[in-house]
């Protein structure tokens, strides 16, 4: 398996993986990913299988805002490459590849990259039942989010 950052040619694959991972009402749409890939493709970490097929990805913008706001999901202009905080919008792994460490590899790469770029930290929202999973990477619960995303 190989980790790399995204390019615009990954748009269809990223959109398809997102659709396979989230209910339609929660999944980001192709236009959302198009805007994100135009502005911050280097903040998409993709995991491919041996055949070069996308099986998992993590993405999010960088900002000086310490809290993840719902508006950030659909407005790439919040991105500031020099920002202090790496936001994570989604941790996506195709169902048949789950429980194999795919998301862990990508989260560790994202955290490592944020650290090497001098960020203050990495921020995400998640469903309550996943909080324990993210805690093993050092994420700390700040309580119940007002987000509609997690």
C-alpha positions as CSV (number, residue, x, y, z in Angstrom):
1,X,0.0,0.0,0.0
2,X,1.1,3.5,-0.8
3,X,0.3,6.9,0.8
4,X,0.4,10.0,-1.3
5,X,-1.3,13.4,-1.5
6,X,-4.0,14.1,-4.0
7,X,-4.3,15.7,-7.4
8,X,-7.4,16.9,-9.3
9,X,-7.4,13.6,-11.3
10,X,-8.4,11.9,-8.0
11,X,-11.7,13.7,-7.9
12,X,-13.9,10.9,-9.0
13,X,-12.2,8.3,-6.8
14,X,-12.4,10.5,-3.7
15,X,-16.0,11.2,-4.4
16,X,-16.8,7.5,-4.8
17,X,-15.0,6.5,-1.6
18,X,-16.8,9.2,0.3
19,X,-20.2,8.0,-1.1
20,X,-19.3,4.4,0.0
21,X,-18.4,5.5,3.5
22,X,-21.2,7.9,4.5
23,X,-25.0,8.1,4.1
24,X,-26.0,10.4,1.2
25,X,-27.2,13.1,3.5
26,X,-23.7,13.3,5.2
27,X,-21.4,12.6,2.3
28,X,-19.5,15.5,0.7
29,X,-20.4,15.9,-2.9
30,X,-18.1,16.0,-6.0
31,X,-18.3,19.9,-6.1
32,X,-17.1,20.1,-2.5
33,X,-14.1,17.9,-3.3
34,X,-13.5,19.8,-6.5
35,X,-13.2,23.1,-4.5
36,X,-11.1,21.5,-1.8
37,X,-8.7,19.9,-4.4
38,X,-8.3,23.2,-6.2
39,X,-7.2,24.9,-3.0
40,X,-5.4,22.3,-0.7
41,X,-4.7,19.0,-2.5
42,X,-1.6,18.6,-0.3
43,X,-4.0,18.2,2.7
44,X,-5.6,15.1,1.2
45,X,-3.7,11.9,2.2
46,X,-4.7,9.0,0.0
47,X,-4.0,5.3,0.7
48,X,-3.9,3.1,-2.4
49,X,-3.8,-0.7,-2.8
50,X,-1.1,-2.4,-4.7
51,X,-3.0,-1.8,-8.0
52,X,-3.2,2.0,-7.4
53,X,-6.9,1.9,-6.4
54,X,-8.0,4.4,-3.7
55,X,-9.1,2.5,-0.6
56,X,-8.9,5.2,2.1
57,X,-8.3,8.9,2.6
58,X,-8.2,11.7,5.1
59,X,-8.7,15.4,4.2
60,X,-9.1,18.8,5.7
61,X,-7.9,22.4,5.5
62,X,-5.5,24.4,7.6
63,X,-6.6,27.5,9.5
64,X,-5.8,29.7,12.4
65,X,-9.3,28.9,13.9
66,X,-8.9,26.4,16.7
67,X,-12.4,25.0,16.3
68,X,-13.8,23.2,13.3
69,X,-16.8,25.1,12.0
70,X,-19.4,23.5,9.7
71,X,-18.9,26.3,7.2
72,X,-15.3,25.0,6.6
73,X,-16.6,21.8,5.0
74,X,-18.1,23.7,2.1
75,X,-16.0,26.8,1.8
76,X,-12.4,26.2,0.8
77,X,-11.6,29.9,1.4
78,X,-11.1,29.2,5.1
79,X,-7.9,27.5,4.1
80,X,-4.7,29.3,5.1
81,X,-1.6,27.3,4.3
82,X,0.3,29.1,7.1
83,X,-2.5,28.3,9.6
84,X,-1.9,26.9,13.0
85,X,-4.4,24.1,13.0
86,X,-5.0,21.1,10.7
87,X,-8.7,20.3,10.4
88,X,-9.9,16.9,9.4
89,X,-13.2,16.7,7.6
90,X,-13.3,13.0,6.9
91,X,-11.6,9.7,7.6
92,X,-12.8,7.4,4.9
93,X,-12.0,3.8,4.3
94,X,-13.9,1.5,2.0
95,X,-16.0,-1.0,4.1
96,X,-14.1,-4.1,2.8
97,X,-10.8,-2.6,3.9
98,X,-11.8,-1.5,7.5
99,X,-10.2,-3.0,10.5
100,X,-6.9,-3.4,8.7
101,X,-5.1,-0.3,9.9
102,X,-5.8,1.8,6.8
103,X,-7.2,4.8,8.7
104,X,-4.5,4.5,11.3
105,X,-1.8,4.8,8.7
106,X,-3.4,7.9,7.2
107,X,-4.1,9.6,10.6
108,X,-0.5,9.0,11.7
109,X,0.7,10.5,8.4
110,X,-1.6,13.5,8.8
111,X,-0.5,14.1,12.4
112,X,3.2,13.7,11.5
113,X,2.8,16.2,8.6
114,X,1.0,18.7,10.9
115,X,3.8,18.3,13.4
116,X,6.6,18.7,10.8
117,X,4.8,21.8,9.4
118,X,4.7,23.4,12.9
119,X,1.0,23.2,13.4
120,X,-0.4,23.6,17.0
121,X,-2.5,20.5,16.5
122,X,-5.1,18.5,14.5
123,X,-8.8,19.0,15.0
124,X,-11.8,16.7,14.1
125,X,-15.3,16.0,15.1
126,X,-16.6,12.5,15.3
127,X,-19.6,10.5,16.4
128,X,-19.5,9.7,20.2
129,X,-19.0,6.0,19.6
130,X,-15.7,6.7,17.8
131,X,-14.1,9.0,20.4
132,X,-12.2,6.2,21.9
133,X,-10.7,5.3,18.6
134,X,-9.3,8.8,18.0
135,X,-8.1,9.1,21.6
136,X,-5.4,6.5,20.8
137,X,-3.8,9.1,18.4
138,X,-3.8,11.7,21.1
139,X,-7.1,13.4,20.3
140,X,-8.8,14.9,23.4
141,X,-12.5,15.3,23.7
142,X,-13.6,18.9,24.1
143,X,-17.2,17.9,24.7
144,X,-20.2,17.7,22.5
145,X,-19.8,19.7,19.3
146,X,-22.5,21.9,17.8
147,X,-21.5,20.5,14.4
148,X,-24.0,18.7,12.2
149,X,-21.0,16.6,11.0
150,X,-20.1,14.8,14.3
